[in-house]
Amino acid sequence: MEKYGYSKGAVSKALEAAIKLWLRHEYEVTEEEKLNNKAFEEILNELEAKFPGMYAVIAKGQLVGVHKSLEEALKTNIKEESHRIVFKIGEKPKPWVRLGWRAKLKPVGAT
């Protein structure tokens, strides 16, 4: 609050700055993440054709299971704690668009 003030929108500004800082930080992808991402890309079209609307789990570079619900997918037993990808088949992420509109507001109690 000291940096961005106490006005409406200050938290949004702080969050935006934090995300920009975070995005500048380099992130190294592990070998397991690379394997899972490659498996995802290779089997996505097949999964979309066979199992639309279901949930898939990819771990250790391979498809571990396809489930009817997210809860079932999250309970998938993988012996070791490891990176995994859990997603709803056929569901594309919604793009986020920032319009950049800002309204100038008077402080509370101002005349």
N, C-alpha and C positions, 0 to 999 in steps of 0.2 A: 504494500500500500504506500510505503514511503516513496517508491520509485514512480508508480503509476497513478497515485492519488486515490481519493476516496469517491470519485464520481462514478456515475453509471458507465459501464464499459471498461473500467480499470482492470477487472479480473480477466476480461477477454483479451485485453492488450497484453497482460502478463502471461497468459496462457499461450498466446501467439508467439511471443518472444521466446518462451521456454521451448516450444515445439521447434522453432527455427534453430535454436541452439542445439537441441537434441539431434535434428536432422544433419547438422554439420559434423556431428561426432561420427567418426568412422566405425562401422560395425562389421566385424569379420564373421562370415558365414562358416559354420563348421562343416566338416565333410558329411556328417549325417544329414544336415539341413540341405546340402547340395543334392544328396541322393534322394531325399524325400521330394524336393522340388522337381527333380528330373522325372521321378516316377509319376508325380502329379501331372506333369505336362504330357507324358507318354500315354497315360490311361484315361485322361479326362474325356475325350470324345467317346470312347467305348462306354464309360460309366454313364455319360449323359444319354446315350442310346438305350442302355439296358436298365438303368435304375434312376429315372428322373424323380426328383423329390425326396430321395432317400439320403442318408448321411453316410459318408465314407471316412475311413480312417486309414491313413498312410503312415507307416513307421518303418525304420530300418530299410528304406528304399523300396518298399513293396506295399501293396494293398493288404491291409490287415483284416478289414471287414467292411460290410455294408449293412446298415441298420435302418429300421423304420423311424426311430426317434433320436434326437440329439442326446437324450439321457442314456440310451443304450450305447451309442457311439462313444460317449465319454467314459463309460464303464469298461470299455475294451481292455482286456488284460494283456499288458505287455510286460514281460518279465522284468526288464530293467527300466528305470526311469530314463526316458529318452525323448528326443524331439519327435513330434508327430504333427500331422496335419489332419484336422477334422473339419469337414465342410459339407454343406448341403449341395447335392448334385443338381446342376442346372441353375442354381441361383447365382446370379451375377451381382457383385457388389455395386451398390448405388454410388454414382459419382457425386462427390461433394464439390459444390461450386461456391466460392466466396464472391459475393457481388460487390463488396467494398463500400456499401452505403453506410454513412455515419450521420447521425442526427446530432445537432448541437442542442444540448439541453441546458436549461438554467438550473443552478444549484437549488436544492430544496430551501424554501423560505425566502428566495430572492424576489424582489419586487420589480 
